[in-house]
Structures are given as C-alpha cells and as structure tokens.
C-alpha cells in the first residue's frame, strides 16, 4: 500500500496563484539573497521613504505606517549587528525584510508593498547602491591622486628615460611621468561624476511596469532619497540597466589605467630596471628561492582589471537581447556590479599604498638616460640655430647617431670635428644641448616635462582637489539639511 506525500505549502511570496513550493533546483537557481543582501541599507531606506509617502498621501493609516517604520528600523539594526537570519525561501533582500517585518508587527507589514513592485524596488536599490559606490570610489581615487602628487612634487626634477615602444626615447622627469596618471584618474573621476548625474533618477513608484492607480507622490520619494527627479517612463524605469553598464564602463577604464601603472611598477622594480624599491609591505617572497622579492600587489592589480572588464562584458551580453519590461535575467546584474566595485576599490587603495611606499633610485634612473636620448634636442637645435629644415636636420642627426653607433660611443663622446663632417654648422654649444638636464629644462611648452612645469601642474591639481572637496562638502551639508 502506498501513501501520497502531502503537498508542500504554497510559496508565501507568490500568493494564491501557486499551490506548491518550487522544486529544490528551482529554489536554488531563483534565490538571490546570497548576493543581493548587500542592498539591505538601500532597500530599507527606500522602504522607509515609500512608507512615509503612503502615510502622507492617506494610502495607509498613520498607525500602520508608524509600526512599519519602527519595524524597519529594528530590522536595520539587526542586520547591522549581524543578528538577522537571511532565509533562502524568501529569495531576495526585499522579501527577507518584509517577512521579518511581518514577524515583528503582524499583518500590517503587508501594507508596505502597496503601490510598488519588486521590479521598481530593486531598480531603486541598485541605483542607490551604485551612487554610494561611486562616492566611495571617488574618495579612494582622489587619495591615490594625492599620493601621486606627493611623489611627483618630490621628483619634479628627477631625470629618467621616457619610453616609446618600451625603447628609451627622450629624457623626462619622473614627476612628469607620474602626473600623466593624475590626469588619467581625473578623467576617470569625471566619467564617474557624469554617470552619477545620469543615474540619479528614481524608479520608485513605477511598480511592475505600468505605474499604479494609487495617488502616490513620486517626486516626494525621489527628493527624499536624494534623486534629482523620478524616472520619466515607468517601463524604462524598471527594465533598463544602462546606468549599471555605464558605471562598469567607467570602472573598466579606471582599472585599465591602474593596470598600466601596475605594469610599470613591475618593470621599474625588476632587476634589469631597479628604478624603484618596494618594501616588504607590498611584496612577497618565494617558496623556493630565498632571494626573491615579488611585486605581487602590482601584479594582482594588473590581474583584477580583467575582473572589472569582464563584469562590463558580462552585463552587456546579459542585456543585449532582453525585451521590455522586467525579466528575471536582470536578477544577475548585481553580481557584476558588486565584484567590479570591490575589485576597483581594493586596487585603488593598494595602488595608493604602493605609490606612498616606493623608494625611487634616482641615480639608477639618471644612469639609464645614457646613450643618444638627446638626439631630438640636437635636431631641434639645428633647426633653430642653423635654420635647417627639420626633415634635413633629422636626417643629418641620424647620420651623426649612426657614426656614434659605429664607434660604440654616445653623441657626447664625438668630437666637434666628427660632427662637423656631417653638418658644418655645429659648434661647441652642441654639448650644452646634449646635456640631459638641459634637455628636460628646455621642455617648457604647455604640458611639457620641464621641472618648472611639473611643479605648476602639481599646484594646479592640488587646487582642483581642494575645490572639489569644498563642493562635495557643501553638497553633503545640503543633502543633510534636506533630509
């Protein structure tokens, strides 16, 4: 005799449409609480504002609304203190919070979801989270800029070879080289600021896709959550993730810049270069070779850039074939965003640590400038002093370099007579032109490598940072006042 198993209880999330719980594998693939619990602050904050709006609009009673607000505050405290139990049967952060709210205040918790859907709820949460992530990344990136500025100022007149094709090309200053990364990060910050401005619209109140018949005030909830305005179209509000893609694009570009700098640190710290020294704090040893000092922090920054680039690619592929409006594929948008933000933040912080930590071997850098790095200076000098067209000057200097190569010496080792056989206009002043310090000091064109230019650029960059700090401080005080 066989006995049929009693049917499982219906899923509490889906209501009366379903009579049994999902299959185990369905529950596993459908659950997102393992990663979207990171949205808890944003989710609870948005729920508090939504509840306040429902009260003010007369949609729910003040008594029920007050109970909801007090319950949400308790849940926030429980999660913050690590006492909250996240349950997979409630799928995501939204329903985990609502289920716990029902435990605390009873059936009144059911009023919280009035005039909204998980669709607009998660879109709101993710915008809020990315907005916070951008602010955090901004702080880490500006800290890195300051560390670069400190080293650039310290080494404004430290001479090193500048490279093209990884071949020594012309003498530059180390400070000028570092300032190139200050500019790259400045553009990264500008892109992130633009993204923050565009994403700062509130989806809350768009509901599932069509809006709601309840007399809600979306401008109120947008304002209280710090958004500029509500999203203008309810379908667009719940279904697009271009703001997340744009954030990942910005993050990927920033990660690429960090990876390039990390690659240079690896090269500079290597035995053939020995331009810099990284302490034990940012290097590791070998399990078999006692003498090794490996620049692992720089190498890991270089590697983690692939994670950020991969996150962008993953979300682009996820979005490319989705019809409007919301589809479950969008549940998978958050993993990429979280991983990219985490990776970029740790890379920015580690890079700032290495830039602060590194010691610069100035004499080794100077010695690496030996050779014919001032050949361009000689060609320019012939144009200015001998009035020789640059193309002819270039060819003549090329022949002089060829002569030096044949004699296994540098340009400065050639005699005036040797050089005059190729170009009679050359005088004893040529040796001043071929000096590497004179070379870098002469590069005074706007944006050039001259030490004076570097110091001016450092000063201007510091003023920009101070101005931005002032603007952010005023904006934060304004937000606090409005809140």
C-alpha positions in Angstrom: 0.0 0.0 0.0 1.4 3.4 -0.9 0.7 6.8 0.5 0.9 10.0 -1.4 3.0 12.7 0.2 1.2 15.7 1.4 1.6 18.7 -1.0 4.0 21.3 0.2 2.6 24.7 1.4 2.5 27.3 -1.3 5.3 29.8 -1.6 4.4 32.8 0.7 5.9 35.2 -1.8 3.8 34.3 -4.8 0.4 34.3 -3.2 -2.6 32.3 -4.2 -1.7 31.6 -7.8 0.6 28.7 -6.8 -0.4 25.7 -4.8 3.0 24.1 -4.0 6.5 25.3 -3.4 9.1 25.2 -6.2 11.4 22.3 -6.9 14.6 22.3 -5.0 16.7 23.2 -8.0 14.2 26.0 -8.9 14.7 27.4 -5.4 18.5 27.3 -5.8 18.5 29.0 -9.2 15.9 31.5 -8.3 17.3 32.7 -5.0 19.5 35.8 -4.9 19.7 36.6 -1.2 23.3 35.2 -1.2 24.4 38.4 -3.1 21.6 40.9 -3.0 21.7 41.1 0.8 24.3 43.8 0.2 21.5 46.1 -0.8 20.0 46.0 2.7 20.7 49.6 3.6 19.4 50.9 0.3 16.4 48.6 0.5 15.4 49.6 4.0 15.9 53.3 3.3 13.8 53.2 0.2 11.1 51.3 2.1 11.1 53.9 4.9 10.6 56.7 2.4 8.0 54.8 0.5 6.1 54.1 3.7 6.3 57.8 4.8 4.8 58.8 1.4 2.0 56.2 1.7 1.1 57.8 5.1 1.3 61.4 3.8 -0.9 60.5 0.8 -3.5 58.8 3.1 -3.0 55.5 1.4 -2.2 53.7 4.7 -3.1 54.7 8.2 -0.6 56.6 10.4 -0.8 53.7 12.9 0.1 51.0 10.4 2.8 53.3 8.9 4.4 54.0 12.2 4.5 50.3 13.0 6.1 49.7 9.7 8.7 52.4 10.2 9.6 51.2 13.6 9.9 47.6 12.4 12.2 48.6 9.5 14.4 50.5 11.9 14.7 47.4 14.1 15.5 45.2 11.1 18.2 47.6 10.0 19.7 47.3 13.5 19.5 43.5 13.4 21.3 43.3 10.1 24.0 45.9 11.1 24.7 43.9 14.3 24.8 40.6 12.5 21.7 39.2 14.2 19.5 38.9 11.2 18.9 35.5 9.7 18.7 35.6 5.9 16.5 32.8 4.5 16.7 31.4 1.0 13.0 30.6 0.9 12.3 34.3 0.7 14.5 34.6 -2.3 15.9 38.1 -2.1 16.6 41.0 0.3 13.2 42.6 -0.3 11.1 39.6 0.8 13.5 38.7 3.6 13.0 42.2 5.0 9.2 42.0 4.5 8.9 38.6 6.1 10.9 39.7 9.1 8.7 42.8 9.3 5.6 40.6 9.4 7.2 38.6 12.3 7.6 41.9 14.2 4.3 43.8 13.5 1.9 41.2 12.0 -0.3 41.7 9.1 0.3 45.5 8.9 3.6 44.6 7.2 1.6 43.7 4.1 0.7 47.4 3.5 4.4 48.3 2.8 4.3 46.8 -0.6 1.3 48.9 -1.6 1.9 50.8 -4.9 5.2 49.2 -5.7 6.7 46.1 -7.1 10.0 44.3 -6.6 10.8 45.5 -10.1 10.9 49.2 -9.2 12.2 48.3 -5.7 15.3 46.6 -6.9 16.0 49.2 -9.6 15.8 51.8 -7.0 18.1 49.9 -4.6 20.7 49.3 -7.3 20.8 52.9 -8.3 21.2 53.9 -4.7 24.0 51.3 -4.2 25.9 52.4 -7.3 25.6 56.0 -6.2 27.1 55.1 -2.9 29.8 53.0 -4.6 30.7 56.0 -6.9 31.1 58.2 -3.8 33.4 55.6 -2.2 35.5 55.1 -5.3 35.8 58.9 -5.6 37.4 59.0 -2.2 39.8 56.2 -3.0 40.7 57.7 -6.4 41.4 61.2 -5.0 43.5 59.7 -2.3 45.6 57.9 -5.0 45.9 61.2 -6.8 47.2 62.9 -3.7 49.9 60.2 -3.3 50.9 60.6 -6.9 51.1 64.4 -6.5 53.3 64.0 -3.4 55.8 61.8 -5.3 55.6 64.0 -8.4 56.4 67.1 -6.4 59.3 65.3 -4.7 60.7 64.1 -8.0 59.9 67.1 -10.2 63.5 67.3 -11.3 64.4 63.6 -11.1 65.6 62.6 -14.6 64.6 59.3 -16.2 64.3 57.9 -19.7 60.9 58.4 -21.3 59.9 55.4 -23.4 58.1 54.8 -26.7 57.7 51.2 -27.9 59.4 50.4 -24.5 62.5 51.8 -26.0 64.3 54.7 -24.3 63.3 57.8 -26.3 63.9 61.1 -24.6 64.9 62.3 -21.1 61.9 63.3 -19.0 61.3 63.8 -15.3 59.8 61.2 -13.1 57.4 63.7 -11.7 56.1 64.4 -15.2 55.6 60.7 -15.8 53.6 60.3 -12.6 51.5 63.4 -13.4 50.2 61.5 -16.5 48.4 59.1 -14.2 47.0 62.0 -12.2 45.4 63.2 -15.4 44.1 59.8 -16.3 42.4 59.4 -12.9 41.0 62.9 -13.2 39.1 61.8 -16.4 38.0 58.6 -14.6 36.5 60.7 -11.8 34.9 63.0 -14.4 33.2 60.0 -16.1 32.0 58.6 -12.8 30.6 62.0 -11.9 28.7 62.1 -15.2 27.4 58.6 -14.6 26.2 59.6 -11.1 24.4 62.6 -12.5 22.6 60.5 -15.1 21.6 57.6 -12.8 20.2 59.9 -10.2 16.6 59.4 -11.2 14.2 57.4 -9.0 12.4 54.3 -10.4 10.3 54.0 -7.2 6.6 54.1 -7.9 7.0 52.7 -11.4 5.7 49.5 -9.9 5.9 46.4 -12.1 6.0 48.3 -15.4 2.8 50.4 -15.8 2.8 52.7 -12.7 0.0 52.5 -10.2 -3.6 53.8 -9.7 -2.8 54.8 -6.1 -2.3 58.5 -5.6 1.4 58.3 -4.8 3.9 61.2 -4.8 6.9 60.0 -6.8 8.5 63.5 -6.6 8.4 63.2 -2.8 10.1 59.8 -2.7 12.7 60.9 -5.3 13.6 64.0 -3.4 13.8 62.2 0.0 16.1 59.6 -1.5 18.4 62.3 -2.9 17.4 61.7 -6.6 17.1 64.7 -8.9 13.7 63.5 -10.2 11.6 60.4 -10.8 12.3 58.3 -13.9 10.0 59.7 -16.6 8.8 56.4 -18.1 7.7 53.5 -15.9 8.7 50.8 -18.4 12.2 52.3 -18.8 12.5 52.7 -15.0 12.2 49.0 -14.3 13.8 47.4 -17.4 17.0 49.2 -18.3 20.3 48.9 -16.6 22.3 51.4 -18.7 23.3 53.2 -15.6 25.0 50.0 -14.3 26.6 49.4 -17.7 27.9 52.9 -17.7 29.3 52.5 -14.2 31.0 49.3 -15.2 32.4 51.0 -18.3 33.8 53.8 -16.1 35.2 51.3 -13.7 36.8 49.3 -16.5 38.6 52.3 -17.9 39.9 53.2 -14.5 41.0 49.6 -13.9 42.9 49.7 -17.2 44.7 52.9 -16.1 45.6 51.2 -12.8 46.8 48.1 -14.7 49.1 50.2 -16.9 50.6 51.8 -13.8 50.9 48.4 -12.1 52.8 47.1 -15.1 55.2 50.0 -14.9 55.8 49.3 -11.2 56.5 45.7 -12.0 59.0 46.8 -14.7 60.6 49.5 -12.6 61.0 47.2 -9.6 62.6 44.4 -11.7 66.3 43.6 -11.6 67.0 45.0 -15.1 65.4 48.3 -14.3 65.8 48.8 -10.5 64.2 52.3 -10.8 62.2 51.8 -7.6 62.2 49.7 -4.5 59.0 48.3 -2.9 59.2 47.3 0.8 58.1 44.1 2.5 54.6 45.7 2.9 53.8 45.4 -0.8 55.9 42.5 -1.9 56.1 38.8 -1.2 58.8 36.1 -1.3 59.2 32.8 -3.0 58.6 29.4 -1.5 61.8 28.0 -3.1 64.1 31.0 -4.0 65.2 32.8 -0.8 66.4 35.9 -2.7 63.2 36.8 -4.4 61.1 39.9 -3.8 58.0 39.8 -5.9 55.8 42.8 -6.7 52.6 40.8 -6.1 50.4 43.7 -5.2 51.1 45.4 -8.5 50.6 42.1 -10.3 47.3 41.5 -8.7 46.1 44.9 -9.6 47.0 44.1 -13.2 45.1 40.8 -12.9 42.0 42.3 -11.2 41.5 44.7 -14.0 40.4 41.7 -16.0 37.6 41.1 -13.5 36.3 44.6 -14.0 36.5 44.4 -17.8 34.8 41.0 -17.6 32.0 42.4 -15.5 31.3 45.0 -18.2 31.3 42.4 -20.9 29.0 40.1 -18.9 26.4 42.8 -18.3 26.4 43.9 -21.9 25.8 40.4 -23.0 23.1 39.9 -20.4 21.2 43.0 -21.6 21.6 42.7 -25.4 18.5 40.6 -26.1 16.0 41.4 -23.4 12.5 42.6 -24.3 10.8 45.2 -22.3 9.9 45.3 -19.5 11.4 43.4 -16.5 12.7 39.9 -17.0 14.3 37.6 -14.5 17.7 37.8 -16.3 18.1 41.2 -14.5 18.5 39.4 -11.2 22.0 38.6 -12.4 23.0 42.2 -12.9 24.2 42.8 -9.3 27.0 40.2 -9.1 29.0 42.0 -11.8 28.4 45.4 -10.2 29.4 44.3 -6.8 32.5 42.4 -8.0 33.7 45.3 -10.1 33.2 47.9 -7.4 35.0 45.7 -4.8 37.9 45.0 -7.2 38.3 48.6 -8.3 38.2 49.9 -4.7 40.9 47.5 -3.4 43.0 48.2 -6.5 42.9 52.0 -5.9 43.7 51.5 -2.2 46.6 49.1 -2.9 48.0 51.4 -5.6 47.9 54.4 -3.3 49.8 52.3 -0.7 52.5 51.3 -3.2 53.0 54.8 -4.5 53.4 56.0 -1.0 55.7 53.1 -0.1 58.0 53.1 -3.1 61.6 54.4 -2.9 63.0 55.9 -6.1 66.5 55.1 -7.2 67.3 58.5 -8.7 70.9 57.7 -9.7 69.8 54.5 -11.5 67.2 56.4 -13.4 69.7 59.0 -14.4 72.2 56.4 -15.5 69.6 54.8 -17.7 69.5 58.0 -19.7 73.0 57.3 -21.1 73.0 57.0 -24.8 71.5 59.1 -27.5 68.3 60.3 -25.8 69.1 63.9 -26.7 69.3 63.3 -30.4 66.0 65.1 -30.9 67.4 68.1 -29.0 70.2 68.2 -31.5 67.8 68.1 -34.4 65.7 70.9 -32.9 68.9 73.0 -32.2 70.0 72.7 -35.9 66.5 74.0 -36.9 66.7 77.0 -34.5 70.4 77.9 -34.9 71.4 76.8 -38.4 67.9 77.3 -39.9 68.0 73.9 -41.4 64.5 72.4 -42.2 63.6 69.8 -39.7 63.4 66.9 -42.2 67.0 67.7 -43.3 68.1 68.2 -39.7 66.5 64.9 -38.7 68.5 63.1 -41.5 71.8 64.8 -40.5 71.4 63.9 -36.8 70.5 60.3 -37.9 73.9 60.1 -39.7 75.6 61.5 -36.5 73.9 58.8 -34.4 75.0 56.2 -36.9 78.6 57.4 -36.6 78.4 57.2 -32.8 76.9 53.6 -33.0 79.8 52.6 -35.3 82.3 53.9 -32.8 80.4 52.4 -29.9 80.1 55.7 -28.1 77.4 58.3 -27.4 76.8 61.6 -29.1 78.6 63.5 -26.3 81.7 61.4 -26.9 82.0 62.5 -30.5 84.3 65.4 -31.3 83.2 68.7 -32.9 85.3 67.7 -35.9 83.4 64.4 -36.2 80.0 66.1 -36.2 81.1 69.0 -38.5 82.0 66.5 -41.2 78.2 65.7 -41.3 77.0 69.2 -40.5 79.5 72.1 -40.6 77.1 74.5 -38.7 77.6 72.5 -35.5 79.5 74.5 -32.8 80.8 73.8 -29.3 77.4 74.8 -28.0 76.2 71.4 -29.1 77.5 69.8 -25.8 75.1 72.0 -23.8 72.3 70.9 -26.0 73.2 67.2 -25.5 73.1 67.5 -21.7 70.1 65.6 -20.2 69.4 68.2 -17.5 69.3 71.0 -20.1 67.1 68.8 -22.2 64.4 68.4 -19.6 64.6 72.0 -18.5 64.1 73.1 -22.1 60.8 71.3 -22.5 58.7 74.2 -21.2 55.9 74.0 -23.7 52.5 73.7 -22.1 52.2 70.2 -20.6 55.9 69.5 -21.1 58.3 67.7 -18.8 60.3 70.7 -17.5 60.6 70.6 -13.7 59.0 74.1 -13.5 56.1 72.8 -15.5 55.7 69.8 -13.2 55.6 72.0 -10.1 53.0 74.2 -11.7 50.9 71.2 -12.7 51.1 69.7 -9.2 49.9 73.0 -7.7 47.0 73.3 -10.1 46.0 69.7 -9.4 46.1 70.3 -5.7 43.8 73.3 -6.1 41.4 71.3 -8.2 41.2 68.7 -5.5 40.6 71.3 -2.8 37.9 72.9 -4.8 36.2 69.5 -5.4 36.5 68.8 -1.7 34.7 72.1 -1.0 32.0 71.4 -3.5 31.4 67.9 -2.1 31.3 69.2 1.5 28.7 71.8 0.5 26.6 69.2 -1.3 26.8 66.8 1.7 25.7 69.6 4.0 22.8 70.5 1.6 21.7 66.8 1.4 21.8 66.5 5.3 19.7 69.7 5.6 17.2 68.5 3.0 17.0 65.1 4.7 
